Amino acid sequence: MARSLAANRPLALNLDVDAVRSALGAWIDQPHESGLAARVLAVAMATTHLGHGHDVIVPQLLVRDTFILELEAVADQTRSRFIEIALIVDRDDAIRAFESRSASPENQQHRDAQHLIERSGGIQELVELHDRFMDFLDTRTNAHRIRVVLGDVEGTLRLVESAISAHRM
């Protein structure tokens, strides 16, 4: 979704924190520490890119507000719009999608995600993560909530674009 969104915006940065983390040496042996380091780098990258007047898209599943608040502060500092969008999928659909993706990973990030989930409790961890996300989302009153149109990336992308267009600075 983020890749498609960035493709329609000249010089927009799809700032995938997981991709930044995977650029760190031996990151998988220290997933928590490498995740924090990747977020520090992502904030610096976002600050620079927004400061030059370009869009930054940060696709990230979060269940705490720390990183969101950092990104919001960067947007404020650079006088950029901050738009928080939550893509919502039912728990069972999310698990099926993850299992399907894990059975036929398209890239290293898919394999890494599968490894990390297996390492932290498997499918039960996904169930709990989904539930934590939905609970956390209740605290994010300004987040645009978009129900994913399963199997219809273009339809979901149109909903995301509509939320962005509706958001005024």
N, C-alpha and C positions, 0 to 999 in steps of 0.2 A: 504494500500500500504506500509506504513512504517513498519507495523508489519511483512509483508511478506519479506520485504527487510532485516530487522533485523534478521529474522529467518535464513537467509542464510549466516550470518556473525557471527562467534563465538564471544560471549561476546559483540556484538554490542548493544548499548542502544537506544531503541526507546523512545526518550525524548519528549513525548507528553506534551506540556505546559498546555493544558487544563486538563490533568490528574493531573498534579502537582497542578494546581489552585484548582481543586475539592478536594484536600486533605487539603485545608485551611478551617478553621472553618468559617461558615456563609459567605462564599465567594460570594454566589449568591446575597446577599444584597448589595455588593460592587463590582460589576463585573470589573470596571475599575481598582480600587486599587488592587484587588486580582490578576488581570491579570499582573499588573506591578510587584507585589511581586513574582508571579510564574515565571516571566521571570528572575528576580534576582536569584532565586533558580536554574532555568534551566541553567543559565550561570555558576554558581558554579559547578553544576553537570557535565556539559559538560567539564569544565576545568579539573576537577578531572579525569573523564573517559578518555578523550583524553590524558591527561598527563601520564596515565598508558598504552597508546598505543592501545586503543580500539576505534572502530568506534562509532560515535554518529549520529543519524538520528533525525532531528527536524522537524516533520510535522506541518506546521503552515501556515495559510493563513494570509499574511501580505500585507498592503497597504502603509506602511512607512518603511524607511530603518533603523531606529534606532536599532532594535533588530538584524537585519541581520548584521549590522556593528559590533555589540558586538560579535556575533558568529564568524564572520570573524576574529576579533581580537584575540579571544580565539584560533582559529585554528592556526593563525600566532604565537601566544605565545607558543603554544605546538608543533609547527613545524608539524602540521597536514594539510592534504589537506582540502580545503574548496570548496565544490561543491554545487552550488545553482541550484536547479531544480524547474521549475514551471510546474505543471500539469494543462493543459488547457482544459476546457470544455465550450462549447457554453452556453451562458446565459440561454436559455430556458431549455437546458438539465440539467444544474445545479439546476435550480428551481424545475424541475420535480423530480430530484433525492432527493432533500431536502424534498419535500412534501411527497414523497414515504417513505423516511426514518422516517419522523415524524409520518406518519400514522402507522408505525410498527417499533417503535424504538427497537434496539437490545440491548441497554445498557443505563446506566444512562447518559453518555456523549451525546448520541443522544437526550435524553429528555431535558438535560440542554441546548443544542444548540437550540432546538425548543423554549424553554422558553425565552432564551435571544433574539432570533430573534423576537418573538412575542412582547416582552417588548420594543424592539427598533424600531418597525415600520412594522413588518411582512414581507410579500413577497416584498414589495417595498424596504425595507432595503436590502434584498438579491440582488435585481436588482442593486441598487446603489453600494453595496459592490463588486459585480462582475465587474461593470464598473470601479470602483476605482482600483481594482486589475489589470485589463487590462491596464489602463492608467499608473499605477505604474510600471508594467512590462516593459513598453517602456523605462523606466529609468534604468533598470537592464540589461545592455548590456552583462554581462558575464553569465547571467542565461541561463541554458539549458531549452529550451521550448519543452515540450512533450504534444502532443495532446492525451488525454486519449482515449483509445479504449473502447468505451462504452460496458459494459457487458463482457469485456474480461480483467479481472484483470491480468492474466498471460501474455497476450500480452503487456499490459501497463508496467508491471514489467520488461519484457525483454527490452523495450525501455529505462526504467530508468537505468537498469543495463548496457546497452550499453553506455548511456551518462556518467555513472560513469567510465566505462572502458576507454572511449575516453579521459577523463580528466587526464592530466598528471601534476605532481607536478613540 
